[in-house]
Amino acid sequence: MGNRTSLDDDYYKYKLRCLEKIIENLDDGVLLTDRDGKILIYNPAIEELEKRKASEMIGKYIWEAYEYYDKNKSEHMRVLKTGKPIVRKYKAHTYDDDRPVYKLYSTFPIEVDGEIIGVYSISKNETRLQFLLSDKLKEIISDK
């Protein structure tokens, strides 16, 4: 890394704090895992989307946190292994009072100097849109 000064360190600490604040305040859910599959970031938007607390998720292996029991079933681990992102996948990811919570998400590798050092997902809650579309479809069908 060369000769870094304390001024460089201060700059990187400042930049890191700014990025952490941005992630905390995003409306989209953010989940970051390291190269071992441990959850490092679980922002408030994803807490709300998945009805889980960051304090219960951070530090756990992703496959354990989501109860996959087989780490190879984890999309994060697949992206880590292949380096291929998952772009704009849509599915009912969790359930709230027996109603599906739909989300649109993408999962990307983080590559530094040719090595994948982590994986992150960005998620949007699409449940409201899904139910509006479903209600509209029911209305159209019942009008026939």
C-alpha positions as CSV (number, residue, x, y, z in Angstrom):
1,M,0.0,0.0,0.0
2,G,3.0,2.3,0.1
3,N,3.6,5.0,2.7
4,R,0.2,6.0,4.0
5,T,0.1,9.0,6.3
6,S,-2.3,9.7,9.2
7,L,-3.9,12.3,6.8
8,D,-4.7,9.4,4.4
9,D,-6.0,7.4,7.3
10,D,-8.2,10.3,8.5
11,Y,-9.5,10.7,4.9
12,Y,-10.4,7.0,4.6
13,K,-12.1,7.0,8.1
14,Y,-14.1,10.1,7.0
15,K,-15.1,8.5,3.7
16,L,-16.1,5.2,5.5
17,R,-18.2,7.1,8.0
18,C,-20.0,9.0,5.2
19,L,-20.7,5.7,3.3
20,E,-22.0,4.1,6.5
21,K,-24.4,7.0,7.1
22,I,-25.6,6.9,3.4
23,I,-26.3,3.1,3.7
24,E,-28.1,3.6,7.1
25,N,-30.4,6.2,5.4
26,L,-31.2,4.5,2.1
27,D,-34.8,3.4,1.5
28,D,-33.5,0.2,-0.2
29,G,-32.3,-2.7,1.9
30,V,-28.6,-3.4,1.9
31,L,-27.0,-6.6,3.0
32,L,-23.2,-7.1,2.8
33,T,-21.3,-10.3,3.5
34,D,-17.5,-10.9,3.6
35,R,-15.6,-13.5,1.7
36,D,-16.5,-16.1,4.3
37,G,-20.2,-15.4,4.1
38,K,-20.4,-13.5,7.4
39,I,-23.0,-10.6,7.5
40,L,-21.2,-7.3,7.9
41,I,-24.0,-4.8,7.0
42,Y,-27.7,-5.2,7.5
43,N,-29.3,-1.7,7.2
44,P,-32.6,-0.4,8.7
45,A,-34.5,-0.7,5.4
46,I,-33.7,-4.4,5.2
47,E,-34.6,-4.8,8.8
48,E,-38.0,-3.4,8.0
49,L,-38.4,-5.5,4.8
50,E,-37.4,-8.8,6.4
51,K,-38.7,-8.2,9.9
52,R,-35.4,-9.1,11.5
53,K,-33.0,-7.1,13.6
54,A,-29.5,-6.2,12.5
55,S,-28.2,-7.2,16.0
56,E,-29.5,-10.7,15.3
57,M,-28.0,-10.9,11.8
58,I,-24.6,-9.1,11.8
59,G,-21.8,-11.6,12.5
60,K,-23.7,-14.7,11.5
61,Y,-23.0,-16.7,8.4
62,I,-25.6,-15.9,5.8
63,W,-26.7,-19.5,5.4
64,E,-27.2,-19.8,9.2
65,A,-29.0,-16.5,9.5
66,Y,-31.5,-17.5,6.8
67,E,-31.6,-21.1,7.9
68,Y,-30.4,-22.7,4.6
69,Y,-28.4,-25.3,6.5
70,D,-26.4,-25.8,3.3
71,K,-24.2,-22.8,2.5
72,N,-24.3,-23.7,-1.2
73,K,-28.0,-22.7,-1.3
74,S,-27.0,-19.2,-0.4
75,E,-27.1,-16.8,-3.4
76,H,-24.4,-14.7,-1.7
77,M,-22.1,-17.7,-1.6
78,R,-22.9,-18.6,-5.2
79,V,-22.0,-15.0,-6.3
80,L,-18.9,-15.2,-4.2
81,K,-17.8,-18.4,-5.9
82,T,-18.8,-17.6,-9.5
83,G,-18.3,-13.8,-9.6
84,K,-21.5,-13.5,-11.6
85,P,-24.1,-11.0,-10.2
86,I,-27.8,-11.8,-9.9
87,V,-29.6,-8.8,-11.4
88,R,-33.2,-7.8,-10.8
89,K,-34.5,-11.0,-9.3
90,Y,-38.1,-10.8,-8.0
91,K,-39.6,-13.1,-5.4
92,A,-41.6,-13.5,-2.2
93,H,-38.6,-13.6,0.1
94,T,-40.3,-13.6,3.5
95,Y,-43.8,-13.7,5.0
96,D,-45.5,-11.2,7.3
97,D,-48.7,-12.5,8.9
98,D,-48.9,-15.3,6.3
99,R,-48.8,-12.8,3.4
100,P,-45.8,-12.9,1.1
101,V,-43.4,-9.9,1.2
102,Y,-42.2,-9.4,-2.4
103,K,-38.8,-7.9,-3.1
104,L,-36.8,-7.0,-6.2
105,Y,-33.1,-7.4,-5.5
106,S,-29.8,-7.6,-7.1
107,T,-26.6,-9.2,-5.7
108,F,-23.1,-8.2,-6.8
109,P,-19.6,-9.3,-6.0
110,I,-17.1,-6.8,-4.7
111,E,-13.8,-7.3,-6.5
112,V,-10.5,-5.8,-5.4
113,D,-7.2,-6.5,-7.3
114,G,-8.8,-9.5,-9.0
115,E,-10.1,-11.1,-5.8
116,I,-13.7,-11.2,-4.7
117,I,-13.7,-9.9,-1.1
118,G,-17.4,-9.7,-0.4
119,V,-20.9,-9.7,-1.8
120,Y,-23.7,-7.2,-1.4
121,S,-27.4,-7.2,-2.2
122,I,-29.7,-4.2,-2.7
123,S,-33.4,-4.9,-2.1
124,K,-36.6,-3.0,-2.8
125,N,-40.0,-3.9,-1.2
126,E,-42.4,-4.5,-4.0
127,T,-45.2,-5.9,-1.9
128,R,-47.5,-2.9,-2.1
129,L,-47.1,-2.8,-5.9
130,Q,-47.8,-6.5,-6.1
131,F,-51.0,-6.2,-4.1
132,L,-52.2,-3.2,-6.1
133,L,-51.7,-5.1,-9.3
134,S,-53.4,-8.1,-7.9
135,D,-56.4,-6.1,-6.7
136,K,-56.7,-4.4,-10.1
137,L,-56.5,-7.7,-11.9
138,K,-59.3,-9.1,-9.6
139,E,-61.4,-5.9,-10.4
140,I,-60.9,-6.4,-14.2
141,I,-61.9,-10.0,-14.0
142,S,-65.0,-9.4,-11.9
143,D,-66.1,-6.7,-14.3
144,K,-66.3,-9.2,-17.2
